[in-house]
Every structure is written in structure tokens, then in C-alpha cells.
Amino acid sequence: MFKSLFCIFCVFVGIAFSHPHVFIHARVDLIFDENEFVGVQNRWEFDQIYSQAMIAAADANGNGTFETDELQLYKNQIVDAATEYSRFNYIGDGTHFFSPKESKNLKASVTKEGKLVVEFLNTFHIPSNPDDYTMLVLAVTDPTNYILITVDMEQSEVHAPDAMAVEYFMDALDGLTQFKNFSGTVKGLYVRYQKAQ
């Protein structure tokens, strides 16, 4: 039954003028190593109704925790489906969007209010430019408006070693051609980075 519900969800994700059916409160952090932008660490907290359905579907033994085999359902139906149908982590450099290489380090938990929390790392692996700063913009949204994602970019953190110089700020996406089809309410995280000299 829950698989059928999710298939219906996937079909309607492609409809551009739908209204939200799933609500996510997200947090995103940017991860760097000494050579590159590694990826986006995501934390998604789902609304109560969607949470109840997905918790019941995954927690097969009903013990309130998620074993490895139970996490596979979330990987297949939430993380992989998100990557396939809409990336949600839109990383652009002004000319094109980068696609995630893979999603990894999946964790799931339930808040005391009974909401499902899924955490995972979307890896991008974008090397630094040895001669100048590499510039990127991150937007977290579902342009189809089937899923309403709220995220406070001011709460985002950057995790980088001393060997990587990183600067970032939050601002509107207005004026960026690459993001012209996004809602005017969506904010972007502007990032530039370079290996420390």
C-alpha cells in the first residue's frame, strides 16, 4: 500500500503547477576537504502525516529503530527517488547545474513529536581552481512545488579544513539566469572557495 502511495507521489512530482503534498523542514551544511567541495549534508524533517506512513512502512519489526535493511526502504523511496526526479540540492556555477555523484551516510530517526528525520550526504566532488576562487550557488527547493521545503540558509554551516579558504553568504536568487524558474522566495547560499596559499 505504501509503495503504491509513493509511486503516485513520483508521478505527480513532474507536475509543474501542483500544490504541496509533502512538507520538509531542511537543514543543509556544506562539506569540503583540502582539495574540493565534497557535497551537501542534508537533514530532512518530514511532516506528521508523511512521517507516520513512512515509519510504519520501514520499521518492519516495530521496535522503533531502523536497522540496515529497513534503511534501504528510505534510500530507495526517499533519497534515490529525490535524486532521480528532482535533485533538491541545486548547485550551480552560473552556467550549469552539477548533478550529485552519489548519496551516502544515510541515517533515520524519529523526533519526540513522531516526525521522521532522514540525514544523508549528497556528494558532488567539485575541485578548487588552483588559480582563482571557485564560485557556486546552492538552492534547496522543489521547483514543481509538490514538496514544500523550508530551509533557513542562515543556519547552514561550512565544514572545511584550514587548507581550504571558504567564504559564503545568503542572498536572493534574483538576477541569476540559471535560477530564473525558481520561486522568488527561495534564497541561495553563495559560496567561493580556494586552496589556502
CORGI-V226085 format. One record per residue. PHI is phi as a letter, one per 20 degrees, with the letter a starting at -180 (999 if undefined). OMEGA is omega in radians with two decimals (* if undefined). Layout:
[[PHI;OMEGA] [PHI;OMEGA]]
//
This chain:
[[999;-3.12] [f;3.10] [f;3.11] [f;3.11] [f;-3.13] [f;3.07] [f;3.08] [f;3.08] [g;-3.09] [f;3.13] [f;-3.04] [f;3.08] [g;-3.11] [f;-3.12] [e;-2.97] [f;-3.02] [d;3.10] [e;3.05] [d;-3.03] [f;3.05] [d;3.10] [c;-3.10] [c;-3.13] [c;2.93] [e;-2.99] [d;2.92] [c;3.12] [c;3.03] [c;3.13] [e;-3.06] [d;3.09] [c;2.85] [d;-3.04] [f;-3.08] [c;-2.95] [b;2.91] [e;-3.07] [f;-3.11] [r;-3.08] [d;3.04] [e;-3.08] [d;2.94] [c;-3.11] [d;3.04] [d;-3.02] [e;3.09] [f;-3.01] [f;-3.06] [f;3.12] [f;3.13] [g;-3.10] [g;-3.14] [f;-3.07] [f;3.09] [f;3.13] [f;-3.11] [f;-3.03] [e;-3.04] [f;-3.00] [f;-3.11] [e;3.03] [m;-3.09] [e;3.07] [n;3.06] [c;-3.06] [d;3.07] [f;-3.07] [g;-3.11] [f;3.11] [f;3.09] [f;-3.13] [g;3.11] [f;3.12] [f;3.09] [f;-3.10] [f;-2.94] [e;3.12] [d;-3.01] [f;-3.12] [f;3.13] [f;3.11] [f;3.14] [f;-3.10] [f;-3.00] [e;3.11] [a;-2.97] [f;-3.12] [m;2.97] [e;-3.13] [e;3.11] [d;3.14] [c;3.09] [d;-3.14] [n;-3.14] [c;3.11] [b;3.07] [e;3.05] [e;3.08] [e;3.07] [f;3.08] [f;3.10] [a;3.01] [d;-3.06] [b;3.12] [l;-3.11] [f;3.03] [c;3.07] [c;3.11] [b;3.14] [c;3.11] [f;3.13] [f;3.07] [e;3.12] [n;3.13] [e;3.12] [f;3.05] [d;3.09] [d;3.13] [c;3.12] [a;3.12] [d;2.99] [e;-3.10] [e;3.14] [c;3.10] [l;3.11] [d;-3.05] [f;3.05] [f;3.08] [e;-3.08] [f;-3.05] [d;-3.07] [b;3.07] [f;2.94] [e;-3.07] [d;3.10] [c;3.01] [c;3.09] [d;2.98] [c;3.14] [d;-3.05] [a;2.94] [d;-3.08] [f;3.12] [f;-3.11] [m;3.03] [f;3.04] [d;3.08] [e;-3.13] [d;3.03] [d;3.14] [b;3.08] [e;-3.09] [f;3.13] [f;3.10] [e;-3.14] [f;3.10] [c;3.07] [d;3.12] [d;-3.08] [b;3.07] [f;3.13] [g;-3.11] [f;3.14] [d;3.09] [e;-3.08] [c;3.03] [c;-3.12] [b;3.05] [b;3.12] [d;3.10] [a;3.10] [f;3.12] [e;-3.12] [g;3.07] [n;3.09] [e;-3.07] [g;-3.09] [f;-3.09] [d;-3.00] [f;-3.12] [e;-3.14] [e;3.09] [g;3.13] [f;3.14] [e;-3.11] [f;3.09] [e;3.11] [d;3.03] [d;-3.11] [e;-3.02] [c;2.91] [c;-3.06] [b;-3.14] [b;3.05] [f;-3.12] [f;-3.12] [e;*]]
//
